[in-house]
Amino acid sequence: MSANEYLKQVLNTHLIDQHSIESKELENNKGAVTRVLQAAYSDAPVLRVGGSYAKGTMIRDKYDLDILCYFQSENNSAGETLKEIFENVKESLSDDYFIEEKRSALKIQSKEKSNLHIDVVPGRFFDDSQVDAFLYQSEGEKERLKTNPDIHIKIILDSGQQDTISLMKLWAFRWQVPIKTFVLELMIVKLLDGMKGEALEKRLAHLMVSMSENIDSLFVEDPANPNNDLSILWNDSVKSHVKNAAQQCYSLIETGNWSAIFGEVNIQSTEEDMASAVNATPHKSVPYAC
């Protein structure tokens, strides 16, 4: 088996697409969460799907569905400030779910069954165009963050690097690299600029070399808002972990030991997955609206 064939089998084994069991479960859970929010605020919030599900880069090993819950710029039904919106959306979900606060999101857990793999992201649109939005931040110097999920999704889809990103998310999980997916995506797109048509093994090898040799000088910028400070997410500690893991993995790549990086592949399961996908629609990003 060639390195490229192996990497494609790894990807096929770990990727969650719209035909998977996990995807169907996420859709059902998304519907339930949407109904709770609509009951609490009627038609006030605009509910959309963002994150890796919309980008087509979700892997089984670690995933959450991001439900964006954005209110109109002049709508105060969930509060006047971003912090009030964050806290009130949390309260509206608390009767039905256990809530864990994250930096700008609410990770929800069912009171009756296993992990839902869903994050709700409350926010407020900047204006009536419903493009840019403000999020509350519980950490960092600034309490609010201006963002644009449409731009983030488009950057990944246009890059043609969804397969690379998915494998690198698996890499970060297996090698315990503490890098946020958002930063990992931006780094990959930047380092692989102009390499869209190259083989997977070549792109991954290039990433490992670049991260080993140039990570300390690599600047990562939010394409939706260059004024956003990513230094908390892209600090010296994160860079050191990325660099060390990349150095080890490039040594393994040089000896052709890809399985030491991504693990062994269950050939039988892979063949079954590929057979079931023969008549399926090729993977695309899911619709953005809930």
C-alpha positions, -999 to 999 in steps of 0.1 A, spaced: 0 0 0 14 34 -10 15 63 16 -12 81 -3 -35 51 -2 -29 46 35 -36 83 42 -69 82 23 -79 51 42 -71 68 75 -92 97 63 -121 75 52 -121 57 86 -121 89 108 -140 115 88 -176 122 97 -197 130 66 -234 137 61 -241 100 56 -226 88 88 -244 76 119 -228 104 139 -240 130 114 -276 117 117 -274 118 154 -261 154 153 -290 164 131 -315 150 155 -298 166 185 -295 199 166 -333 198 160 -340 194 197 -317 222 207 -332 245 180 -367 238 193 -356 248 229 -341 281 217 -370 289 194 -395 283 223 -375 306 245 -370 335 220 -396 328 192 -381 340 159 -355 363 176 -323 343 171 -309 334 137 -297 298 141 -270 285 118 -244 257 117 -208 266 118 -174 250 126 -160 218 113 -194 204 103 -200 232 79 -164 230 66 -165 192 61 -136 185 84 -152 168 114 -135 137 127 -149 109 150 -121 112 175 -130 146 187 -159 167 175 -187 191 184 -214 207 163 -214 245 165 -249 260 166 -246 297 161 -274 316 180 -271 352 168 -296 380 177 -303 410 155 -283 441 163 -313 459 178 -329 429 194 -327 428 232 -349 398 239 -319 379 253 -302 409 269 -287 442 261 -250 432 264 -231 403 250 -225 389 285 -263 391 292 -270 373 259 -245 346 268 -259 341 303 -295 342 292 -291 317 264 -273 295 290 -303 299 313 -328 291 286 -310 258 279 -304 248 316 -338 232 321 -331 206 294 -293 203 294 -263 204 317 -241 234 306 -204 238 305 -191 273 298 -163 277 273 -146 308 261 -174 320 238 -196 289 236 -219 267 258 -211 230 256 -244 212 263 -249 177 278 -281 158 279 -296 151 312 -309 118 299 -284 103 274 -248 103 263 -227 132 250 -246 153 225 -214 168 209 -230 202 206 -218 237 214 -242 267 213 -224 300 204 -245 330 214 -239 364 198 -252 395 182 -250 406 146 -231 438 139 -259 451 116 -289 441 94 -267 424 68 -263 394 92 -227 390 82 -203 402 110 -212 393 145 -200 400 181 -193 372 206 -188 374 243 -154 363 256 -151 350 291 -112 351 288 -87 376 275 -84 413 277 -114 421 255 -149 410 265 -162 410 230 -149 394 197 -159 405 162 -161 376 138 -176 364 106 -183 326 103 -191 329 66 -155 340 59 -140 313 81 -161 286 62 -153 300 28 -116 302 35 -115 264 43 -138 254 14 -118 275 -11 -85 262 1 -92 227 -10 -74 214 21 -103 198 40 -86 164 37 -53 177 51 -71 196 78 -90 165 89 -58 145 91 -40 172 110 -68 174 135 -63 136 140 -26 143 143 -31 170 170 -55 146 189 -32 116 188 0 135 196 -17 156 222 -8 189 206 -28 217 225 -37 238 195 -72 252 188 -87 239 156 -93 275 144 -56 283 146 -46 249 132 -68 255 101 -54 290 95 -18 277 98 -24 248 74 -41 271 48 -12 295 50 16 269 48 0 250 20 -8 280 -2 -3 269 -38 -2 232 -30 -38 223 -35 -32 197 -63 -3 179 -45 -6 144 -31 -16 141 5 17 127 16 36 156 0 14 182 17 17 165 51 55 162 48 57 199 38 36 208 69 59 188 92 90 204 78 75 239 79 63 235 115 97 220 125 118 248 110 96 280 108 70 277 135 86 304 157 83 330 131 48 320 117 22 347 121 -14 336 122 -41 362 116 -79 360 117 -91 366 81 -125 378 94 -110 404 117 -72 411 117 -77 432 149 -85 400 168 -57 391 192 -48 354 187 -18 356 210 -36 336 237 -43 308 213 -10 310 194 16 315 222 51 301 227 39 271 246 16 260 218 43 267 192 67 245 212 43 216 213 36 219 176 73 221 167 83 191 189 56 169 176 63 179 140 100 171 143 92 136 156 67 130 129 89 142 101 115 116 112 89 89 110 78 102 75 114 99 63 114 62 72 80 57 57 64 49 91 31 67 86 12 43 109 33 55 138 18 89 132 -19 82 125 -23 46 137 -32 13 121 -62 12 97 -89 -14 100 -89 -25 64 -122 -44 67 -140 -14 81 -124 9 55 -136 -14 26 -171 -15 41 -171 23 43 -159 27 8 -185 2 -5 -213 20 12 -202 53 -3 -202 41 -39 -238 53 -45 -236 82 -21 -233 118 -29 -198 131 -27 -191 149 6 -200 186 7 -204 211 35 -238 209 51 -263 238 47 -254 267 68 -288 275 82 -304 252 109 
